[in-house]
Amino acid sequence: MSESVKALIAQARAQIDNLPVDEVAKAVEAGGVTLVDLREPGEVEKEGTIPGAVLAPRGMLEFYADPSSPYHRAEFDPAGTVILFCASGGRSALAARTLQSLGYQDVAHLDGGLKAWKDAGRPTTHEN
């Protein structure tokens, strides 16, 4: 029997760090973290993003994150701290689990995504 996307997200959330907005904000302010926006370019254009975030659409994440990939981006370091986010937390939960499978040890996601960030009154930008 196949699983629903809701079940897959629940399984991923059980295996990753689900960080609230305040913890993500503190980590970003402290520095030394790679904050990754997994949304599509049209979403980012419409809604903005978190200042300092690296834009990496979900469909390219594995290629950008894998050091052996010809598409690897230097911002992605398996030994570094990575916090992922999307619109509401589903894609980022699945993506965090995927990065764990690729050997990333310190990976988490923003619980509730950009929606939670905005609802908490945190800043966004269209400049990244």
Short mmCIF file of the C-alpha atoms (twelve columns), coordinates in Angstrom:
data_MODEL
# 
_entry.id   MODEL 
# 
loop_
_atom_site.group_PDB 
_atom_site.id 
_atom_site.type_symbol 
_atom_site.label_atom_id 
_atom_site.label_alt_id 
_atom_site.label_comp_id 
_atom_site.label_asym_id 
_atom_site.label_seq_id 
_atom_site.Cartn_x 
_atom_site.Cartn_y 
_atom_site.Cartn_z 
_atom_site.pdbx_PDB_model_num 
ATOM 1   C CA . MET A 1   0.000  0.000  0.000   1 
ATOM 2   C CA . SER A 2   1.321  3.434  -0.885  1 
ATOM 3   C CA . GLU A 3   1.718  6.281  1.586   1 
ATOM 4   C CA . SER A 4   0.274  9.770  1.422   1 
ATOM 5   C CA . VAL A 5   2.432  12.877 1.301   1 
ATOM 6   C CA . LYS A 6   1.017  13.747 4.725   1 
ATOM 7   C CA . ALA A 7   2.404  10.472 6.103   1 
ATOM 8   C CA . LEU A 8   5.783  11.064 4.450   1 
ATOM 9   C CA . ILE A 9   6.004  14.537 5.986   1 
ATOM 10  C CA . ALA A 10  5.057  13.163 9.423   1 
ATOM 11  C CA . GLN A 11  7.780  10.505 9.132   1 
ATOM 12  C CA . ALA A 12  10.352 13.116 8.118   1 
ATOM 13  C CA . ARG A 13  9.338  15.444 10.967  1 
ATOM 14  C CA . ALA A 14  9.888  12.607 13.442  1 
ATOM 15  C CA . GLN A 15  13.500 12.227 12.238  1 
ATOM 16  C CA . ILE A 16  14.614 15.866 11.943  1 
ATOM 17  C CA . ASP A 17  14.938 18.989 14.063  1 
ATOM 18  C CA . ASN A 18  11.804 21.127 13.774  1 
ATOM 19  C CA . LEU A 19  12.874 24.622 14.829  1 
ATOM 20  C CA . PRO A 20  10.468 27.384 15.866  1 
ATOM 21  C CA . VAL A 21  10.820 30.878 14.426  1 
ATOM 22  C CA . ASP A 22  12.645 32.296 17.466  1 
ATOM 23  C CA . GLU A 23  15.347 29.595 17.340  1 
ATOM 24  C CA . VAL A 24  15.900 30.115 13.624  1 
ATOM 25  C CA . ALA A 25  16.086 33.891 14.097  1 
ATOM 26  C CA . LYS A 26  18.694 33.473 16.861  1 
ATOM 27  C CA . ALA A 27  20.747 31.084 14.716  1 
ATOM 28  C CA . VAL A 28  20.668 33.464 11.748  1 
ATOM 29  C CA . GLU A 29  21.610 36.446 13.934  1 
ATOM 30  C CA . ALA A 30  24.507 34.489 15.486  1 
ATOM 31  C CA . GLY A 31  25.839 33.546 12.040  1 
ATOM 32  C CA . GLY A 32  27.561 30.370 10.924  1 
ATOM 33  C CA . VAL A 33  24.375 28.865 9.527   1 
ATOM 34  C CA . THR A 34  23.265 28.372 5.930   1 
ATOM 35  C CA . LEU A 35  19.595 29.288 5.623   1 
ATOM 36  C CA . VAL A 36  18.055 27.748 2.501   1 
ATOM 37  C CA . ASP A 37  14.806 28.833 0.826   1 
ATOM 38  C CA . LEU A 38  13.432 25.830 -1.086  1 
ATOM 39  C CA . ARG A 39  10.560 27.629 -2.776  1 
ATOM 40  C CA . GLU A 40  10.243 28.183 -6.502  1 
ATOM 41  C CA . PRO A 41  11.417 31.498 -7.999  1 
ATOM 42  C CA . GLY A 42  7.834  32.686 -8.560  1 
ATOM 43  C CA . GLU A 43  7.018  32.155 -4.889  1 
ATOM 44  C CA . VAL A 44  10.103 34.090 -3.818  1 
ATOM 45  C CA . GLU A 45  9.304  36.909 -6.240  1 
ATOM 46  C CA . LYS A 46  5.751  37.173 -4.918  1 
ATOM 47  C CA . GLU A 47  6.315  36.673 -1.169  1 
ATOM 48  C CA . GLY A 48  9.936  37.701 -0.605  1 
ATOM 49  C CA . THR A 49  12.334 35.630 1.484   1 
ATOM 50  C CA . ILE A 50  14.218 35.720 4.762   1 
ATOM 51  C CA . PRO A 51  17.195 38.094 4.592   1 
ATOM 52  C CA . GLY A 52  20.415 36.190 3.936   1 
ATOM 53  C CA . ALA A 53  18.727 33.038 2.657   1 
ATOM 54  C CA . VAL A 54  20.275 31.025 -0.163  1 
ATOM 55  C CA . LEU A 55  17.722 30.291 -2.870  1 
ATOM 56  C CA . ALA A 56  17.673 26.631 -3.901  1 
ATOM 57  C CA . PRO A 57  14.414 25.395 -5.432  1 
ATOM 58  C CA . ARG A 58  13.408 22.003 -4.043  1 
ATOM 59  C CA . GLY A 59  13.930 20.310 -7.394  1 
ATOM 60  C CA . MET A 60  17.630 21.229 -7.375  1 
ATOM 61  C CA . LEU A 61  18.466 20.671 -3.701  1 
ATOM 62  C CA . GLU A 62  20.162 17.284 -3.994  1 
ATOM 63  C CA . PHE A 63  22.262 18.476 -6.935  1 
ATOM 64  C CA . TYR A 64  23.345 21.648 -5.112  1 
ATOM 65  C CA . ALA A 65  23.991 19.808 -1.829  1 
ATOM 66  C CA . ASP A 66  25.984 16.798 -3.076  1 
ATOM 67  C CA . PRO A 67  29.702 17.682 -3.188  1 
ATOM 68  C CA . SER A 68  30.219 15.108 -5.968  1 
ATOM 69  C CA . SER A 69  27.576 16.720 -8.196  1 
ATOM 70  C CA . PRO A 70  28.674 18.973 -11.055 1 
ATOM 71  C CA . TYR A 71  25.963 21.367 -9.808  1 
ATOM 72  C CA . HIS A 72  27.254 21.497 -6.221  1 
ATOM 73  C CA . ARG A 73  27.169 24.968 -4.691  1 
ATOM 74  C CA . ALA A 74  29.784 26.043 -2.167  1 
ATOM 75  C CA . GLU A 75  27.100 27.294 0.239   1 
ATOM 76  C CA . PHE A 76  26.224 23.661 0.906   1 
ATOM 77  C CA . ASP A 77  28.691 22.090 3.323   1 
ATOM 78  C CA . PRO A 78  27.835 18.667 4.802   1 
ATOM 79  C CA . ALA A 79  29.890 19.601 7.891   1 
ATOM 80  C CA . GLY A 80  28.064 22.915 8.356   1 
ATOM 81  C CA . THR A 81  24.764 23.905 9.920   1 
ATOM 82  C CA . VAL A 82  21.875 24.074 7.446   1 
ATOM 83  C CA . ILE A 83  18.344 25.291 8.151   1 
ATOM 84  C CA . LEU A 84  15.776 24.803 5.401   1 
ATOM 85  C CA . PHE A 85  12.433 26.494 4.874   1 
ATOM 86  C CA . CYS A 86  9.601  26.581 2.374   1 
ATOM 87  C CA . ALA A 87  6.139  28.158 2.407   1 
ATOM 88  C CA . SER A 88  4.637  26.175 5.292   1 
ATOM 89  C CA . GLY A 89  7.087  23.431 6.281   1 
ATOM 90  C CA . GLY A 90  6.166  20.359 4.239   1 
ATOM 91  C CA . ARG A 91  8.828  20.573 1.545   1 
ATOM 92  C CA . SER A 92  11.482 21.616 4.044   1 
ATOM 93  C CA . ALA A 93  10.735 18.669 6.340   1 
ATOM 94  C CA . LEU A 94  11.143 16.238 3.445   1 
ATOM 95  C CA . ALA A 95  14.252 18.064 2.232   1 
ATOM 96  C CA . ALA A 96  15.881 18.021 5.681   1 
ATOM 97  C CA . ARG A 97  15.458 14.262 5.794   1 
ATOM 98  C CA . THR A 98  16.981 14.020 2.313   1 
ATOM 99  C CA . LEU A 99  20.029 16.044 3.372   1 
ATOM 100 C CA . GLN A 100 20.488 13.684 6.314   1 
ATOM 101 C CA . SER A 101 20.565 10.839 3.787   1 
ATOM 102 C CA . LEU A 102 23.289 12.742 1.904   1 
ATOM 103 C CA . GLY A 103 25.424 12.851 5.055   1 
ATOM 104 C CA . TYR A 104 24.521 16.243 6.481   1 
ATOM 105 C CA . GLN A 105 24.711 15.979 10.275  1 
ATOM 106 C CA . ASP A 106 23.465 19.396 11.436  1 
ATOM 107 C CA . VAL A 107 20.332 20.032 9.411   1 
ATOM 108 C CA . ALA A 108 16.938 21.308 10.524  1 
ATOM 109 C CA . HIS A 109 13.918 23.084 9.136   1 
ATOM 110 C CA . LEU A 110 11.833 26.105 10.062  1 
ATOM 111 C CA . ASP A 111 8.642  24.688 11.527  1 
ATOM 112 C CA . GLY A 112 5.733  26.388 9.777   1 
ATOM 113 C CA . GLY A 113 7.930  27.825 7.034   1 
ATOM 114 C CA . LEU A 114 7.854  31.383 5.757   1 
ATOM 115 C CA . LYS A 115 4.229  31.687 6.873   1 
ATOM 116 C CA . ALA A 116 5.250  31.190 10.513  1 
ATOM 117 C CA . TRP A 117 8.177  33.600 10.041  1 
ATOM 118 C CA . LYS A 118 5.872  36.321 8.681   1 
ATOM 119 C CA . ASP A 119 3.165  35.615 11.279  1 
ATOM 120 C CA . ALA A 120 5.804  36.222 13.974  1 
ATOM 121 C CA . GLY A 121 6.518  39.648 12.472  1 
ATOM 122 C CA . ARG A 122 10.004 38.744 11.277  1 
ATOM 123 C CA . PRO A 123 11.513 40.645 8.318   1 
ATOM 124 C CA . THR A 124 11.482 39.546 4.701   1 
ATOM 125 C CA . THR A 125 13.195 40.939 1.633   1 
ATOM 126 C CA . HIS A 126 13.004 40.814 -2.142  1 
ATOM 127 C CA . GLU A 127 16.751 41.528 -2.413  1 
ATOM 128 C CA . ASN A 128 18.459 38.109 -1.941  1 
# 
